[in-house]
Amino acid sequence: MKKRKQSVSKEEVRIISSTTSTKASGEKSRLPMDIILEVLSRLPAKSIARCRVVSKDWGSTLCRPYFTDLFLKMSSLSPCLLFTFHAEGKWSFFSSPEAMLISDQKSSSVAVDILSHVPIDYPIRVCVPACGLLCTKDEWVLSRKKDARMMICNPSTGGFKLLPKVKTRRGRVMTYLGYDPIEEVYKVLCMTASERPYIQKAEQHQVLTLGTGKLNWRMIECPISHYPRPRDNEICINGVLYYSALESGSWRTSTSMIVCFDIRSEKLKFIVDEAFKDFKSPSTLINYKGKLGILSPHTSGFMDGIFIGFELWVIDDIEKPTWWRHTHLFPPLWDTLVAQARVNIVGTTGDSEIMFSPTVVSNPFYIFCYNMETRSIRRVEIKGFGPVTGQNIYTFLNHMENVKLIT
């Protein structure tokens, strides 16, 4: 598969523009507009940004919901690897088509392209992307900076929007971003946290809907008092946002659970099972063939070469619930390749490969892919970050380019 990222020259933009001249200008359209939009939907987001400034008509046409939805549909067929980190006063985003990593498993390196930069002068944490957008993760970190605000960002365009401050006296505000494909709406779920020695509790659950003009937080009910596991990630599958949590109280005796937030109804449900106490931290929630999966390291802590393996849990039925688990042990080559690098579980590429990525930028920078069927492991160098090292880096799979403007 060819690399989707490519450049559109000024000459190409001029040619595309000329083919859509209207009869009012004395020329006949050479191609129907729907065909032209179909062609444009296959271009990278950077090229769409260039086409939008060709003329007012082009800017208006390429910002309409019909085209942005079409572009997102095409992008979902070619998901990307997304890397993001903060360095030199900006939040930088890089990507590479997942197909390059999957199709050529003998490749020892993959080049990334720069998507965008967002000017920001302090480090941030980020939520797992939802349908092409990102949200900053934790206002507790931002609160150390004067006037710092959580924000929504589109890595494909570099557009961002500050979210209204959450009114609370609590020291910490945790956030999650979800997307409902039926109503085509993004929502941010947040909760404030009370943290005392060995006692943790999330309160004041609130929701904000994007794209509604003035942004406002509104309270929702939470039937079970709980506290999100801060080092575990979240995942949004078919309009339901999942995250792992502990029953509020002493962390030594708390029951483990998975929280399910329905984006459309704004209702919280809970999957509670005594077996979930075996989840180690940090665990990674994934979309495993359309079902909720959990990848848990063999022991708690960041993984490195001395770790012996991980467990894959899959929830077959959310309502009952029913689940199964399988332990995977690394081959000896894992220790040789990973060595002292600290890595996180990122997720699955295809049906059987698990990706691991370092927690900080290094030069060279490697990701590691373990095949659950063949028990083989490979190391792939990621090139293109530039002369930076030591920054905390976030790596995501299944990212979709999105050219919608954040409103």
C-alpha positions in Angstrom: 0.0 0.0 0.0 1.3 3.4 -0.9 2.1 5.9 1.7 -1.0 8.2 2.1 1.0 11.2 3.2 2.0 13.3 0.2 2.2 16.9 -0.9 0.0 18.8 -3.2 1.8 21.4 -5.2 0.4 24.8 -6.1 0.1 23.7 -9.7 -2.0 20.8 -8.7 -4.3 23.0 -6.6 -4.6 25.4 -9.5 -5.6 22.6 -11.8 -8.2 21.2 -9.4 -9.6 24.7 -8.9 -9.9 25.3 -12.6 -11.8 22.1 -13.2 -14.6 23.3 -11.0 -15.1 26.8 -12.5 -18.8 27.5 -12.8 -20.8 28.6 -15.8 -21.0 32.1 -14.3 -17.3 32.4 -15.0 -17.8 31.5 -18.6 -16.5 27.9 -18.3 -18.2 24.5 -17.9 -17.4 22.2 -15.1 -15.2 19.4 -16.3 -16.1 17.0 -13.4 -19.2 16.8 -11.1 -18.5 18.3 -7.7 -19.2 15.0 -5.9 -16.5 13.2 -7.9 -14.0 16.0 -7.2 -14.8 15.9 -3.5 -14.4 12.1 -3.6 -10.9 12.6 -5.1 -10.0 15.3 -2.5 -11.1 13.1 0.4 -8.2 10.8 -0.4 -5.6 13.5 0.1 -3.8 14.0 3.3 -5.1 16.7 5.8 -2.2 19.1 5.0 -3.3 19.2 1.4 -6.9 19.9 2.3 -5.7 22.9 4.4 -3.9 24.2 1.3 -7.0 23.7 -0.9 -9.2 25.6 1.6 -7.2 28.8 1.0 -7.4 28.6 -2.8 -10.7 30.7 -2.8 -13.6 31.5 -0.6 -15.8 29.0 -2.4 -13.2 26.2 -1.9 -12.9 27.2 1.7 -16.6 27.0 2.2 -17.0 23.7 0.3 -14.2 21.9 2.1 -15.5 22.9 5.5 -19.0 21.6 5.0 -20.1 18.6 6.9 -20.6 16.5 3.8 -16.9 16.8 2.9 -15.5 16.5 6.4 -17.6 13.4 7.1 -16.5 11.9 3.7 -12.9 12.7 4.5 -13.2 11.0 8.0 -14.8 8.0 6.4 -11.9 7.6 4.0 -9.4 8.2 6.8 -10.9 5.5 8.9 -9.9 3.0 6.2 -6.3 4.0 6.5 -5.6 4.5 10.3 -2.3 6.0 11.4 0.3 5.6 14.2 0.3 8.9 16.2 3.2 10.2 18.3 3.0 13.3 20.3 5.3 15.0 22.8 6.1 18.5 24.2 9.4 20.1 23.3 10.8 23.6 22.7 7.5 25.4 23.7 5.2 23.4 21.4 3.1 20.3 21.4 4.2 18.3 18.3 2.3 15.6 16.4 3.8 13.0 14.1 2.2 10.2 12.2 2.8 7.3 9.9 0.3 4.9 8.2 -0.2 1.7 10.1 -0.3 -0.1 6.8 3.4 0.5 6.4 4.1 -1.2 9.7 1.7 -4.1 9.1 2.3 -4.9 5.4 6.1 -4.9 5.5 7.0 -6.8 8.7 10.6 -7.2 7.5 11.2 -3.4 7.6 13.6 -2.2 10.3 12.5 1.4 10.1 9.5 3.6 9.5 9.6 7.4 8.8 7.0 9.7 10.3 5.6 12.9 9.0 5.0 16.0 11.0 1.3 16.7 11.3 1.2 20.0 13.3 2.5 22.0 16.2 0.4 23.6 18.9 2.2 26.4 20.9 2.1 25.7 24.6 4.8 26.4 27.1 4.2 23.6 29.6 4.2 19.8 29.5 0.8 18.1 29.3 -0.8 14.7 29.4 -3.3 13.6 26.8 -6.3 11.3 26.5 -6.5 8.5 24.0 -7.7 10.0 20.6 -11.3 9.7 19.7 -12.2 9.9 16.0 -9.3 12.1 15.2 -9.4 14.6 18.2 -7.3 14.7 21.4 -8.0 16.2 24.8 -5.5 17.2 27.5 -5.8 14.7 30.4 -5.4 16.2 33.8 -6.1 19.7 35.1 -4.2 18.8 38.2 -1.0 19.1 36.2 -2.1 22.2 34.5 -3.1 23.9 37.8 0.5 24.4 38.5 0.6 27.0 35.8 -1.3 30.3 36.0 -4.4 30.5 33.7 -3.6 27.0 32.3 -6.7 25.4 30.7 -7.6 22.0 29.4 -8.0 21.9 25.6 -9.3 20.0 22.7 -6.9 19.6 19.7 -7.0 18.3 16.2 -3.6 16.9 15.4 -4.3 16.9 11.7 -4.9 20.6 11.4 -3.2 22.0 14.5 -6.5 23.6 15.5 -7.4 23.7 19.2 -10.0 25.1 21.6 -9.6 25.9 25.3 -12.2 24.3 27.5 -14.0 26.2 30.3 -12.5 25.8 33.7 -14.2 23.2 35.9 -15.5 25.0 39.0 -14.3 23.0 42.0 -12.2 23.2 45.1 -10.7 19.8 44.5 -7.1 19.7 43.6 -7.4 17.3 40.6 -9.7 17.1 37.6 -9.5 14.0 35.4 -10.8 14.0 31.8 -11.8 11.5 29.1 -12.8 12.1 25.5 -15.4 10.0 23.7 -17.3 10.0 20.3 -20.7 8.7 19.4 -20.8 7.6 15.7 -24.6 7.6 15.5 -25.2 11.2 16.6 -21.7 12.2 15.4 -20.9 14.1 18.6 -17.8 14.4 20.8 -18.2 14.7 24.5 -15.7 15.2 27.3 -16.3 13.4 30.6 -14.6 14.9 33.7 -14.6 14.2 37.4 -13.0 15.9 40.4 -10.8 13.9 42.8 -10.5 13.8 46.5 -7.1 12.4 47.5 -6.1 11.7 51.0 -3.5 9.3 52.2 -4.6 5.8 51.0 -8.2 7.2 50.4 -9.2 8.1 46.8 -12.6 9.1 45.5 -13.9 10.7 42.3 -16.8 13.1 42.6 -18.7 15.8 40.6 -19.0 13.9 37.4 -19.6 16.4 34.5 -20.0 16.3 30.8 -19.3 18.8 28.0 -20.5 18.5 24.4 -18.4 19.9 21.6 -19.8 21.8 18.7 -22.6 23.4 20.6 -21.4 27.0 20.5 -20.9 28.1 24.1 -19.3 25.3 26.0 -20.7 24.4 29.4 -20.1 21.6 31.9 -23.2 19.9 33.3 -23.5 17.5 36.2 -24.5 13.8 35.7 -25.3 11.1 38.3 -22.8 8.4 39.2 -24.4 5.4 40.9 -21.2 3.8 42.2 -18.5 5.8 44.0 -15.1 5.0 42.3 -11.7 6.3 41.4 -10.1 5.9 38.0 -6.8 4.0 37.9 -4.6 7.0 36.9 -1.9 5.0 35.0 -4.3 3.0 32.9 -5.6 4.2 29.6 -9.2 4.4 28.2 -10.9 3.4 24.9 -14.0 4.4 23.1 -15.8 1.6 21.1 -19.0 2.2 19.2 -20.1 5.2 21.3 -19.2 3.7 24.7 -16.2 5.0 26.7 -14.5 2.5 28.9 -11.9 3.1 31.7 -10.7 1.0 34.6 -11.3 2.1 38.2 -11.2 1.1 41.8 -14.1 1.3 44.3 -13.7 4.4 46.4 -12.0 3.9 49.7 -8.7 2.4 50.7 -6.7 1.4 47.6 -5.4 -1.6 49.6 -8.9 -3.2 49.8 -10.8 -1.7 46.8 -12.6 -3.8 44.3 -11.5 -3.4 40.6 -14.0 -2.5 38.0 -14.5 -1.3 34.4 -16.6 1.8 34.0 -18.8 2.1 30.8 -19.9 5.7 29.9 -22.5 5.7 27.1 -21.8 8.9 25.1 -25.4 9.3 23.8 -27.4 8.7 27.0 -24.7 10.0 29.3 -25.3 7.1 31.7 -22.6 5.3 33.7 -22.6 1.5 34.0 -20.1 -0.8 35.8 -18.6 -4.2 35.2 -17.5 -5.6 38.5 -15.7 -8.9 38.9 -13.5 -10.3 41.7 -11.1 -11.5 39.0 -10.3 -7.9 37.9 -8.2 -7.6 41.0 -5.5 -9.4 38.9 -5.2 -6.3 36.6 -1.7 -4.9 36.9 -0.8 -1.3 36.4 -0.5 0.2 33.9 -3.1 -1.8 31.9 -4.1 -0.9 28.4 -7.8 -1.0 27.2 -8.1 -1.9 23.6 -10.5 -2.6 20.8 -10.0 -6.3 20.2 -12.0 -7.4 17.1 -14.8 -5.1 18.1 -14.8 -6.3 21.8 -13.4 -4.7 24.9 -9.9 -6.1 25.6 -7.5 -5.4 28.4 -3.7 -5.9 28.1 -2.2 -6.2 31.5 1.6 -6.6 32.3 2.7 -9.6 34.2 3.7 -7.4 37.2 2.9 -3.8 37.9 5.2 -1.1 36.6 6.6 0.1 33.3 7.8 -2.9 31.2 11.4 -3.4 30.2 13.6 -6.3 29.1 13.3 -8.3 32.4 9.5 -8.5 32.1 8.4 -12.1 31.2 5.0 -11.4 29.6 1.5 -10.0 29.8 -2.2 -11.2 29.9 -4.9 -10.5 27.3 -8.4 -10.3 28.7 -11.4 -10.0 26.4 -15.0 -9.2 27.6 -17.2 -11.3 25.3 -20.5 -9.9 26.7 -20.7 -6.6 28.6 -24.2 -7.2 29.9 -23.7 -10.6 31.6 -20.6 -10.2 31.7 -18.5 -13.0 30.3 -14.8 -12.9 29.7 -11.7 -14.9 29.0 -8.0 -14.4 29.6 -4.8 -15.8 28.1 -1.2 -15.4 29.3 1.5 -14.6 26.8 5.2 -15.2 27.7 7.9 -13.3 25.8 10.7 -15.2 23.9 14.3 -14.7 25.1 14.8 -12.2 22.2 12.5 -9.7 24.2 15.2 -9.1 26.8 17.9 -8.6 24.1 15.9 -6.1 22.0 14.1 -4.1 24.7 17.0 -4.3 27.3 16.6 -1.3 29.7 14.1 0.7 27.7 10.9 1.5 29.7 7.9 0.7 27.5 4.1 0.8 27.6 1.6 -1.5 25.9 0.1 0.6 23.1 -2.4 -1.8 21.6 -2.9 -4.3 18.7 -2.0 -3.9 15.1 -4.1 -6.2 12.9 -5.4 -9.3 14.8 -2.4 -10.8 16.5 0.4 -8.3 17.0 0.9 -6.2 20.2 2.8 -2.9 20.0 5.0 -1.6 22.8 6.5 1.9 22.8 9.0 3.7 25.0 7.8 6.3 27.5 10.4 8.9 26.5 11.9 10.1 23.3 15.4 8.8 22.5 17.7 8.7 19.6 17.4 6.2 18.0 13.8 5.6 18.9 12.4 2.1 18.6 8.9 0.5 18.9 8.5 -3.3 19.5 5.9 -5.6 18.0 5.1 -9.0 19.5 3.1 -11.5 17.5 0.8 -13.6 19.8 0.4 -16.4 17.2 4.1 -16.9 16.2 5.6 -15.7 19.5 8.0 -13.6 17.4 9.2 -10.1 18.2 10.6 -7.4 16.0 12.1 -4.0 16.6 11.3 -1.0 14.3 13.1 2.3 14.4 10.9 5.4 14.1 12.7 8.2 12.2 11.7 11.8 11.8 11.4 13.3 15.3 14.4 15.5 14.9 17.1 16.3 17.5 15.1 15.8 20.6 15.6 13.4 23.5 14.2 12.9 27.0 10.7 14.1 26.5 7.7 12.1 27.6 6.0 10.7 24.5 2.6 9.3 23.9 2.0 6.7 21.2 -1.4 5.7 19.8 -2.7 3.3 17.2 -5.8 3.5 15.0 -5.6 7.3 14.7 -7.8 8.8 12.0 -7.0 12.1 10.2 -9.8 14.6 10.6 -10.2 17.9 8.9 -13.2 19.1 10.9 -12.8 22.6 12.4 -13.1 22.6 16.2 -16.0 24.8 17.3 
